[in-house]
Amino acid sequence: MNEFRSFLYKLARILGDVNAVKRGKVGRLIGRRAAGRVTGQAMRKLFK
């Protein structure tokens, strides 16, 4: 079951990427993804 959920999340991410390319919003997508990574790293350091 967990593998299936993982597959669905990956599929959703790919579809979101395709959609961003179609709409010409790739820069925004990359910026948000980078901001999410930075936030995640900061949270890990805070709650370690």
CHARMM internal coordinates of N, CA and C (Angstrom, degrees):
IC EDIT
DIST 1 N 1 CA 1.4592
DIST 1 CA 1 C 1.5286
ANGL 1 N 1 CA 1 C 111.33
DIST 1 C 2 N 1.3228
ANGL 1 CA 1 C 2 N 115.73
DIHE 1 N 1 CA 1 C 2 N -40.68
DIST 2 N 2 CA 1.4514
ANGL 1 C 2 N 2 CA 119.88
DIHE 1 CA 1 C 2 N 2 CA -179.14
DIST 2 CA 2 C 1.5323
ANGL 2 N 2 CA 2 C 111.45
DIHE 1 C 2 N 2 CA 2 C -64.95
DIST 2 C 3 N 1.3387
ANGL 2 CA 2 C 3 N 116.30
DIHE 2 N 2 CA 2 C 3 N -36.88
DIST 3 N 3 CA 1.4582
ANGL 2 C 3 N 3 CA 120.60
DIHE 2 CA 2 C 3 N 3 CA 178.60
DIST 3 CA 3 C 1.5297
ANGL 3 N 3 CA 3 C 110.41
DIHE 2 C 3 N 3 CA 3 C -64.12
DIST 3 C 4 N 1.3108
ANGL 3 CA 3 C 4 N 115.68
DIHE 3 N 3 CA 3 C 4 N -38.82
DIST 4 N 4 CA 1.4595
ANGL 3 C 4 N 4 CA 120.54
DIHE 3 CA 3 C 4 N 4 CA -179.79
DIST 4 CA 4 C 1.5268
ANGL 4 N 4 CA 4 C 110.59
DIHE 3 C 4 N 4 CA 4 C -64.78
DIST 4 C 5 N 1.3107
ANGL 4 CA 4 C 5 N 116.45
DIHE 4 N 4 CA 4 C 5 N -42.60
DIST 5 N 5 CA 1.4636
ANGL 4 C 5 N 5 CA 120.76
DIHE 4 CA 4 C 5 N 5 CA 179.15
DIST 5 CA 5 C 1.5234
ANGL 5 N 5 CA 5 C 110.24
DIHE 4 C 5 N 5 CA 5 C -64.06
DIST 5 C 6 N 1.3162
ANGL 5 CA 5 C 6 N 115.98
DIHE 5 N 5 CA 5 C 6 N -41.64
DIST 6 N 6 CA 1.4596
ANGL 5 C 6 N 6 CA 121.20
DIHE 5 CA 5 C 6 N 6 CA 177.77
DIST 6 CA 6 C 1.5230
ANGL 6 N 6 CA 6 C 110.38
DIHE 5 C 6 N 6 CA 6 C -60.27
DIST 6 C 7 N 1.3251
ANGL 6 CA 6 C 7 N 116.09
DIHE 6 N 6 CA 6 C 7 N -43.60
DIST 7 N 7 CA 1.4614
ANGL 6 C 7 N 7 CA 121.08
DIHE 6 CA 6 C 7 N 7 CA 177.85
DIST 7 CA 7 C 1.5273
ANGL 7 N 7 CA 7 C 110.78
DIHE 6 C 7 N 7 CA 7 C -60.21
DIST 7 C 8 N 1.3306
ANGL 7 CA 7 C 8 N 116.68
DIHE 7 N 7 CA 7 C 8 N -43.94
DIST 8 N 8 CA 1.4633
ANGL 7 C 8 N 8 CA 119.94
DIHE 7 CA 7 C 8 N 8 CA -179.00
DIST 8 CA 8 C 1.5271
ANGL 8 N 8 CA 8 C 111.78
DIHE 7 C 8 N 8 CA 8 C -63.82
DIST 8 C 9 N 1.3342
ANGL 8 CA 8 C 9 N 116.87
DIHE 8 N 8 CA 8 C 9 N -40.31
DIST 9 N 9 CA 1.4658
ANGL 8 C 9 N 9 CA 119.70
DIHE 8 CA 8 C 9 N 9 CA 178.28
DIST 9 CA 9 C 1.5243
ANGL 9 N 9 CA 9 C 111.12
DIHE 8 C 9 N 9 CA 9 C -64.28
DIST 9 C 10 N 1.3367
ANGL 9 CA 9 C 10 N 116.95
DIHE 9 N 9 CA 9 C 10 N -41.45
DIST 10 N 10 CA 1.4650
ANGL 9 C 10 N 10 CA 120.25
DIHE 9 CA 9 C 10 N 10 CA 178.32
DIST 10 CA 10 C 1.5225
ANGL 10 N 10 CA 10 C 110.61
DIHE 9 C 10 N 10 CA 10 C -64.08
DIST 10 C 11 N 1.3271
ANGL 10 CA 10 C 11 N 116.32
DIHE 10 N 10 CA 10 C 11 N -42.04
DIST 11 N 11 CA 1.4608
ANGL 10 C 11 N 11 CA 120.82
DIHE 10 CA 10 C 11 N 11 CA 178.89
DIST 11 CA 11 C 1.5313
ANGL 11 N 11 CA 11 C 110.52
DIHE 10 C 11 N 11 CA 11 C -62.34
DIST 11 C 12 N 1.3093
ANGL 11 CA 11 C 12 N 117.10
DIHE 11 N 11 CA 11 C 12 N -43.13
DIST 12 N 12 CA 1.4686
ANGL 11 C 12 N 12 CA 121.16
DIHE 11 CA 11 C 12 N 12 CA 179.67
DIST 12 CA 12 C 1.5239
ANGL 12 N 12 CA 12 C 110.51
DIHE 11 C 12 N 12 CA 12 C -62.71
DIST 12 C 13 N 1.3239
ANGL 12 CA 12 C 13 N 116.17
DIHE 12 N 12 CA 12 C 13 N -39.03
DIST 13 N 13 CA 1.4651
ANGL 12 C 13 N 13 CA 119.79
DIHE 12 CA 12 C 13 N 13 CA 179.74
DIST 13 CA 13 C 1.5251
ANGL 13 N 13 CA 13 C 110.78
DIHE 12 C 13 N 13 CA 13 C -65.99
DIST 13 C 14 N 1.3219
ANGL 13 CA 13 C 14 N 116.62
DIHE 13 N 13 CA 13 C 14 N -41.95
DIST 14 N 14 CA 1.4656
ANGL 13 C 14 N 14 CA 120.46
DIHE 13 CA 13 C 14 N 14 CA 178.80
DIST 14 CA 14 C 1.5269
ANGL 14 N 14 CA 14 C 110.28
DIHE 13 C 14 N 14 CA 14 C -64.32
DIST 14 C 15 N 1.3312
ANGL 14 CA 14 C 15 N 116.13
DIHE 14 N 14 CA 14 C 15 N -43.83
DIST 15 N 15 CA 1.4676
ANGL 14 C 15 N 15 CA 119.58
DIHE 14 CA 14 C 15 N 15 CA 179.20
DIST 15 CA 15 C 1.5306
ANGL 15 N 15 CA 15 C 110.88
DIHE 14 C 15 N 15 CA 15 C -62.81
DIST 15 C 16 N 1.3124
ANGL 15 CA 15 C 16 N 116.59
DIHE 15 N 15 CA 15 C 16 N -37.62
DIST 16 N 16 CA 1.4624
ANGL 15 C 16 N 16 CA 120.79
DIHE 15 CA 15 C 16 N 16 CA 177.02
DIST 16 CA 16 C 1.5175
ANGL 16 N 16 CA 16 C 111.28
DIHE 15 C 16 N 16 CA 16 C -64.41
DIST 16 C 17 N 1.3330
ANGL 16 CA 16 C 17 N 116.49
DIHE 16 N 16 CA 16 C 17 N -39.25
DIST 17 N 17 CA 1.4630
ANGL 16 C 17 N 17 CA 120.44
DIHE 16 CA 16 C 17 N 17 CA 177.59
DIST 17 CA 17 C 1.5278
ANGL 17 N 17 CA 17 C 110.74
DIHE 16 C 17 N 17 CA 17 C -63.83
DIST 17 C 18 N 1.3224
ANGL 17 CA 17 C 18 N 115.89
DIHE 17 N 17 CA 17 C 18 N -44.88
DIST 18 N 18 CA 1.4665
ANGL 17 C 18 N 18 CA 120.49
DIHE 17 CA 17 C 18 N 18 CA 179.37
DIST 18 CA 18 C 1.5216
ANGL 18 N 18 CA 18 C 110.07
DIHE 17 C 18 N 18 CA 18 C -60.95
DIST 18 C 19 N 1.3113
ANGL 18 CA 18 C 19 N 116.06
DIHE 18 N 18 CA 18 C 19 N -42.78
DIST 19 N 19 CA 1.4579
ANGL 18 C 19 N 19 CA 121.25
DIHE 18 CA 18 C 19 N 19 CA 179.87
DIST 19 CA 19 C 1.5291
ANGL 19 N 19 CA 19 C 111.03
DIHE 18 C 19 N 19 CA 19 C -62.84
DIST 19 C 20 N 1.3372
ANGL 19 CA 19 C 20 N 117.06
DIHE 19 N 19 CA 19 C 20 N -41.06
DIST 20 N 20 CA 1.4627
ANGL 19 C 20 N 20 CA 121.07
DIHE 19 CA 19 C 20 N 20 CA 179.28
DIST 20 CA 20 C 1.5215
ANGL 20 N 20 CA 20 C 110.82
DIHE 19 C 20 N 20 CA 20 C -64.02
DIST 20 C 21 N 1.3295
ANGL 20 CA 20 C 21 N 116.67
DIHE 20 N 20 CA 20 C 21 N -39.53
DIST 21 N 21 CA 1.4669
ANGL 20 C 21 N 21 CA 120.29
DIHE 20 CA 20 C 21 N 21 CA 178.64
DIST 21 CA 21 C 1.5198
ANGL 21 N 21 CA 21 C 109.76
DIHE 20 C 21 N 21 CA 21 C -64.33
DIST 21 C 22 N 1.3234
ANGL 21 CA 21 C 22 N 116.93
DIHE 21 N 21 CA 21 C 22 N -43.74
DIST 22 N 22 CA 1.4662
ANGL 21 C 22 N 22 CA 120.89
DIHE 21 CA 21 C 22 N 22 CA -179.94
DIST 22 CA 22 C 1.5224
ANGL 22 N 22 CA 22 C 111.36
DIHE 21 C 22 N 22 CA 22 C -60.91
DIST 22 C 23 N 1.3224
ANGL 22 CA 22 C 23 N 116.41
DIHE 22 N 22 CA 22 C 23 N -39.47
DIST 23 N 23 CA 1.4652
ANGL 22 C 23 N 23 CA 120.66
DIHE 22 CA 22 C 23 N 23 CA -176.53
DIST 23 CA 23 C 1.5316
ANGL 23 N 23 CA 23 C 112.70
DIHE 22 C 23 N 23 CA 23 C -87.38
DIST 23 C 24 N 1.3307
ANGL 23 CA 23 C 24 N 116.58
DIHE 23 N 23 CA 23 C 24 N -7.20
DIST 24 N 24 CA 1.4625
ANGL 23 C 24 N 24 CA 120.21
DIHE 23 CA 23 C 24 N 24 CA 179.58
DIST 24 CA 24 C 1.5150
ANGL 24 N 24 CA 24 C 112.96
DIHE 23 C 24 N 24 CA 24 C 75.45
DIST 24 C 25 N 1.3224
ANGL 24 CA 24 C 25 N 117.27
DIHE 24 N 24 CA 24 C 25 N 32.84
DIST 25 N 25 CA 1.4665
ANGL 24 C 25 N 25 CA 121.18
DIHE 24 CA 24 C 25 N 25 CA -177.02
DIST 25 CA 25 C 1.5283
ANGL 25 N 25 CA 25 C 111.26
DIHE 24 C 25 N 25 CA 25 C -117.66
DIST 25 C 26 N 1.3341
ANGL 25 CA 25 C 26 N 115.80
DIHE 25 N 25 CA 25 C 26 N 34.63
DIST 26 N 26 CA 1.4612
ANGL 25 C 26 N 26 CA 119.83
DIHE 25 CA 25 C 26 N 26 CA -176.19
DIST 26 CA 26 C 1.5243
ANGL 26 N 26 CA 26 C 111.12
DIHE 25 C 26 N 26 CA 26 C -66.37
DIST 26 C 27 N 1.3351
ANGL 26 CA 26 C 27 N 116.65
DIHE 26 N 26 CA 26 C 27 N -40.21
DIST 27 N 27 CA 1.4623
ANGL 26 C 27 N 27 CA 120.34
DIHE 26 CA 26 C 27 N 27 CA -179.71
DIST 27 CA 27 C 1.5180
ANGL 27 N 27 CA 27 C 111.91
DIHE 26 C 27 N 27 CA 27 C -58.90
DIST 27 C 28 N 1.3010
ANGL 27 CA 27 C 28 N 116.13
DIHE 27 N 27 CA 27 C 28 N -42.53
DIST 28 N 28 CA 1.4646
ANGL 27 C 28 N 28 CA 121.16
DIHE 27 CA 27 C 28 N 28 CA 179.41
DIST 28 CA 28 C 1.5257
ANGL 28 N 28 CA 28 C 110.13
DIHE 27 C 28 N 28 CA 28 C -64.04
DIST 28 C 29 N 1.3433
ANGL 28 CA 28 C 29 N 116.24
DIHE 28 N 28 CA 28 C 29 N -42.37
DIST 29 N 29 CA 1.4589
ANGL 28 C 29 N 29 CA 121.22
DIHE 28 CA 28 C 29 N 29 CA -179.91
DIST 29 CA 29 C 1.5290
ANGL 29 N 29 CA 29 C 110.65
DIHE 28 C 29 N 29 CA 29 C -61.64
DIST 29 C 30 N 1.3398
ANGL 29 CA 29 C 30 N 116.14
DIHE 29 N 29 CA 29 C 30 N -46.22
DIST 30 N 30 CA 1.4693
ANGL 29 C 30 N 30 CA 120.50
DIHE 29 CA 29 C 30 N 30 CA -179.52
DIST 30 CA 30 C 1.5228
ANGL 30 N 30 CA 30 C 110.49
DIHE 29 C 30 N 30 CA 30 C -62.71
DIST 30 C 31 N 1.3287
ANGL 30 CA 30 C 31 N 116.43
DIHE 30 N 30 CA 30 C 31 N -41.61
DIST 31 N 31 CA 1.4700
ANGL 30 C 31 N 31 CA 120.39
DIHE 30 CA 30 C 31 N 31 CA 179.03
DIST 31 CA 31 C 1.5160
ANGL 31 N 31 CA 31 C 112.29
DIHE 30 C 31 N 31 CA 31 C -62.25
DIST 31 C 32 N 1.3198
ANGL 31 CA 31 C 32 N 116.76
DIHE 31 N 31 CA 31 C 32 N -43.72
DIST 32 N 32 CA 1.4615
ANGL 31 C 32 N 32 CA 120.23
DIHE 31 CA 31 C 32 N 32 CA -179.80
DIST 32 CA 32 C 1.5152
ANGL 32 N 32 CA 32 C 111.36
DIHE 31 C 32 N 32 CA 32 C -67.04
DIST 32 C 33 N 1.3364
ANGL 32 CA 32 C 33 N 116.11
DIHE 32 N 32 CA 32 C 33 N -39.82
DIST 33 N 33 CA 1.4648
ANGL 32 C 33 N 33 CA 120.00
DIHE 32 CA 32 C 33 N 33 CA -179.83
DIST 33 CA 33 C 1.5242
ANGL 33 N 33 CA 33 C 110.49
DIHE 32 C 33 N 33 CA 33 C -64.79
DIST 33 C 34 N 1.3367
ANGL 33 CA 33 C 34 N 116.32
DIHE 33 N 33 CA 33 C 34 N -41.36
DIST 34 N 34 CA 1.4712
ANGL 33 C 34 N 34 CA 120.88
DIHE 33 CA 33 C 34 N 34 CA 178.33
DIST 34 CA 34 C 1.5251
ANGL 34 N 34 CA 34 C 110.39
DIHE 33 C 34 N 34 CA 34 C -64.88
DIST 34 C 35 N 1.3232
ANGL 34 CA 34 C 35 N 116.44
DIHE 34 N 34 CA 34 C 35 N -42.42
DIST 35 N 35 CA 1.4673
ANGL 34 C 35 N 35 CA 120.25
DIHE 34 CA 34 C 35 N 35 CA 179.13
DIST 35 CA 35 C 1.5269
ANGL 35 N 35 CA 35 C 110.31
DIHE 34 C 35 N 35 CA 35 C -63.37
DIST 35 C 36 N 1.3200
ANGL 35 CA 35 C 36 N 116.91
DIHE 35 N 35 CA 35 C 36 N -37.80
DIST 36 N 36 CA 1.4652
ANGL 35 C 36 N 36 CA 120.60
DIHE 35 CA 35 C 36 N 36 CA 178.56
DIST 36 CA 36 C 1.5200
ANGL 36 N 36 CA 36 C 111.38
DIHE 35 C 36 N 36 CA 36 C -64.87
DIST 36 C 37 N 1.3367
ANGL 36 CA 36 C 37 N 116.92
DIHE 36 N 36 CA 36 C 37 N -39.20
DIST 37 N 37 CA 1.4682
ANGL 36 C 37 N 37 CA 120.26
DIHE 36 CA 36 C 37 N 37 CA 178.83
DIST 37 CA 37 C 1.5215
ANGL 37 N 37 CA 37 C 110.65
DIHE 36 C 37 N 37 CA 37 C -65.12
DIST 37 C 38 N 1.3309
ANGL 37 CA 37 C 38 N 116.40
DIHE 37 N 37 CA 37 C 38 N -44.34
DIST 38 N 38 CA 1.4666
ANGL 37 C 38 N 38 CA 120.66
DIHE 37 CA 37 C 38 N 38 CA -179.83
DIST 38 CA 38 C 1.5216
ANGL 38 N 38 CA 38 C 110.18
DIHE 37 C 38 N 38 CA 38 C -62.53
DIST 38 C 39 N 1.3141
ANGL 38 CA 38 C 39 N 116.32
DIHE 38 N 38 CA 38 C 39 N -43.34
DIST 39 N 39 CA 1.4612
ANGL 38 C 39 N 39 CA 120.97
DIHE 38 CA 38 C 39 N 39 CA 178.91
DIST 39 CA 39 C 1.5276
ANGL 39 N 39 CA 39 C 110.74
DIHE 38 C 39 N 39 CA 39 C -62.56
DIST 39 C 40 N 1.3292
ANGL 39 CA 39 C 40 N 116.60
DIHE 39 N 39 CA 39 C 40 N -43.04
DIST 40 N 40 CA 1.4611
ANGL 39 C 40 N 40 CA 120.76
DIHE 39 CA 39 C 40 N 40 CA 179.07
DIST 40 CA 40 C 1.5152
ANGL 40 N 40 CA 40 C 112.09
DIHE 39 C 40 N 40 CA 40 C -61.72
DIST 40 C 41 N 1.3270
ANGL 40 CA 40 C 41 N 116.49
DIHE 40 N 40 CA 40 C 41 N -42.10
DIST 41 N 41 CA 1.4684
ANGL 40 C 41 N 41 CA 120.20
DIHE 40 CA 40 C 41 N 41 CA 178.97
DIST 41 CA 41 C 1.5224
ANGL 41 N 41 CA 41 C 110.52
DIHE 40 C 41 N 41 CA 41 C -64.71
DIST 41 C 42 N 1.3246
ANGL 41 CA 41 C 42 N 116.82
DIHE 41 N 41 CA 41 C 42 N -42.07
DIST 42 N 42 CA 1.4622
ANGL 41 C 42 N 42 CA 120.78
DIHE 41 CA 41 C 42 N 42 CA 179.31
DIST 42 CA 42 C 1.5333
ANGL 42 N 42 CA 42 C 110.83
DIHE 41 C 42 N 42 CA 42 C -63.30
DIST 42 C 43 N 1.3208
ANGL 42 CA 42 C 43 N 116.98
DIHE 42 N 42 CA 42 C 43 N -41.18
DIST 43 N 43 CA 1.4597
ANGL 42 C 43 N 43 CA 120.57
DIHE 42 CA 42 C 43 N 43 CA -179.94
DIST 43 CA 43 C 1.5348
ANGL 43 N 43 CA 43 C 110.77
DIHE 42 C 43 N 43 CA 43 C -66.03
DIST 43 C 44 N 1.3256
ANGL 43 CA 43 C 44 N 116.20
DIHE 43 N 43 CA 43 C 44 N -39.34
DIST 44 N 44 CA 1.4672
ANGL 43 C 44 N 44 CA 119.13
DIHE 43 CA 43 C 44 N 44 CA 177.71
DIST 44 CA 44 C 1.5115
ANGL 44 N 44 CA 44 C 111.42
DIHE 43 C 44 N 44 CA 44 C -61.42
DIST 44 C 45 N 1.3341
ANGL 44 CA 44 C 45 N 116.40
DIHE 44 N 44 CA 44 C 45 N -41.43
DIST 45 N 45 CA 1.4632
ANGL 44 C 45 N 45 CA 119.83
DIHE 44 CA 44 C 45 N 45 CA 179.34
DIST 45 CA 45 C 1.5288
ANGL 45 N 45 CA 45 C 111.30
DIHE 44 C 45 N 45 CA 45 C -66.52
DIST 45 C 46 N 1.3306
ANGL 45 CA 45 C 46 N 115.85
DIHE 45 N 45 CA 45 C 46 N -37.47
DIST 46 N 46 CA 1.4695
ANGL 45 C 46 N 46 CA 120.06
DIHE 45 CA 45 C 46 N 46 CA -179.22
DIST 46 CA 46 C 1.5270
ANGL 46 N 46 CA 46 C 111.81
DIHE 45 C 46 N 46 CA 46 C -66.39
DIST 46 C 47 N 1.3179
ANGL 46 CA 46 C 47 N 117.51
DIHE 46 N 46 CA 46 C 47 N -43.31
DIST 47 N 47 CA 1.4483
ANGL 46 C 47 N 47 CA 121.68
DIHE 46 CA 46 C 47 N 47 CA -172.62
DIST 47 CA 47 C 1.5227
ANGL 47 N 47 CA 47 C 113.88
DIHE 46 C 47 N 47 CA 47 C -104.66
DIST 47 C 48 N 1.3097
ANGL 47 CA 47 C 48 N 116.28
DIHE 47 N 47 CA 47 C 48 N 27.18
DIST 48 N 48 CA 1.4525
ANGL 47 C 48 N 48 CA 120.62
DIHE 47 CA 47 C 48 N 48 CA -178.67
DIST 48 CA 48 C 1.5202
ANGL 48 N 48 CA 48 C 111.74
DIHE 47 C 48 N 48 CA 48 C -79.72
END
COOR INIT
IC SEED 1 N 1 CA 1 C
IC BUILD
